[in-house]
């Protein structure tokens, strides 16, 4: 059995990550001709998808200097070959129920041909398309997701805080001094800076101190003057921690996850408006993914503002809740204090002195979030909001979405903080629905 594997790459993988074409060291890559044809359809699209299409097309064009693309081209630096598969699909009994005019089914037929003509090789279809993987399995083909960006956390996602029971006198010391060292607590633990701690008394669990870890000490994470300025009182410890992170200017990136109605957008919006009032930032930038991979704003009529309108309703709803009506929101937009910036149009921009809110970040790929985070300029703060249990975008899941990956990779940074809000505050029925349905 030849140890070198043959990977048949689907279009969805190349559009998801342009560098995926270089990611199969020591193996052979086959691109069905249909994949090249599909890539061409996306070359004029804005954002990540269009960029990926152009990148792969240019790379394939550069390989033409080494020889014909329908023959294996060796990339010496990673011992990988690439070739374009030209075989036209032949009628097959096992595919008789499939529409052979479909691009996915043509790619499937190409993979079957490659597998049949390489019986001594392990042929694997790599695709972000769940349905295509199911079809491969039904036809006896090996298929898998593209795993380069997956985070494996055994379902123990980082919450950003820890509940810790301590002696009653330790709680008193915290309130007397406003801080306590890890040594004084008598615990041996490895904490990240800006990790939040709920210290509660072993004698009376209702007696607690909400703190944040920094350089070997736990400091108070409660600031009632902030609550008065914003005009809101946190409903639970998680909201308290979130407000601390949102209003600490030394924390440049905050990520808030949690169920619908837990207060993510509301707390963030009120904090952002207060920061504008205090002249800490000059404007609020609001962005989110608009369509799944493969689509863009062109599917809706009008200019960018009109196209974004259906996705602005959650933001407007929170303005109405916080300020009584949407007049203030419209006024801030007219003055340029609030700007709507779709993810597809982020390339080339820089946001200085801005409070950047990325809503529904769980629907963004890590490559889309990288585009946003690398736009953050001097004097700015970025907040990522989302619920990793509600992913609407095809090709990503709880382990591979941009929000999960960003939280895990940034959790040890001293300029970031994360909190998972687990309790719904919208209404009793909304909280019950989120829990049992």
C-alpha positions, 0 to 999 in steps of 0.5 A: 500500500502506497503511504502517500495519500491522494486528497481530492479537494472540493471548492468549499475548502479552497474558498474557506481557506486559500492556503489549504492548497498548500496544506497536504505535505507529503501527499498528492492533491487532485483538483477536479476540473469542475472545482477550477470552473467553480472557483472562476465564478467567485473571482469578482466577489468581495471579501474573503471568498473573492480573495481566495478564488483569485489567490488559488487561480493565480497559484495554479497559473504559476504552476503552469511554468513547471508543466501541464496541470493535468499531470502531477506538478511537484512542489518540492518545499513540502513534497506535495503534488498538484494536478487537475483531473480532466476525466469526464464523468461516465454513467455509473450504476451507483450514481444513477439516482444523482443529477450529473449536471450538479457540480457536487456530483461531478466532483464526486464522480471525479473522486470515484474515478481517481479511487478506482484507478488507484486501488493501492492508494488511500483516496480521501475527499476533503470538503466543508460540505456535509452533504457531499461527505454523506454522499461519499460515504454512501458510495464507499469513498473516504471523506473528511472535513478540512481540519486545519482550523478545528479546535479540540476542547472536549466540549469544555469551552473556556468560560472566562471565569472560575467559581472558587470556595475559600475560608470566610476570613479570605472574603473579608480580607478581599473587601477590606483591601480590594485585592488578595494574592494567590499565595494568601488564598493558599491555592495553586492554580494556573490562571490567565490574566483577566480571568475572572474569579467568583470567590465564595465563602465555604460557610455562607455561599451567598457571601462572595467577592467578584474579582479579576486575576492579574499578575498573581493577584485577584482585584475587585471586578465590581465598579458601581460608578460604571453601572451608574454612568451606564444606567444599568445594574448587572443581573448576575456575576457573568454580567458583572464580569462582562461590564468590567471587561467592556469598560476596562480600556486596557482590555483591547479585545472582549469576547462574549458568548452565551444564549440568546437574551443573556444581554451580550449585545445590550451590555456592549451597546450601552458600554459603547455609547457611554465610552463615546459620551466620555470621549474615550472613542470617537465612533462605534463600528458595527459589523457582522456576517451577512450571508453564508460562504458563497453569497454576498450583499449583491443578493439584496437590493439597494446600497450597503445601508439598505442591504444591511437593514435586515441585520440591523434590527437586533441593534436597533431593538437594543437601542430602543430598550436602552433609550426608549426609541430609535431616534438616538440611533438614527441621529448617531448614524447621521453624525457618523458616530455609528457606522455599519461595516459589512465583513465583506468590505473590511479589506484595506480599512483601519479603525482608529479610536473606535469601539468595534462590535462584531455581532453573530461572530460564531457565523464567521470563519477564522479567516473572516475574523482575522480580517476584522482583528487586523483592521483594529488600529490605535486607541480602539477596542473590539468586542466579539459577540455570539452564541456557538450553539447557534451557527447558521453558516454552512461549512463551520461548526462549534469546533471550527467557527471563528469565535471559538477559535479566537477565544481559545487562541487569545485566552492567555493574552493580557489584553483580552478577556472572555465571558460566557453568559449562561443565563437568559434575561430576556424573559422567563419563557425565552430562557426556558425555551433556550434551555429545554428546546 
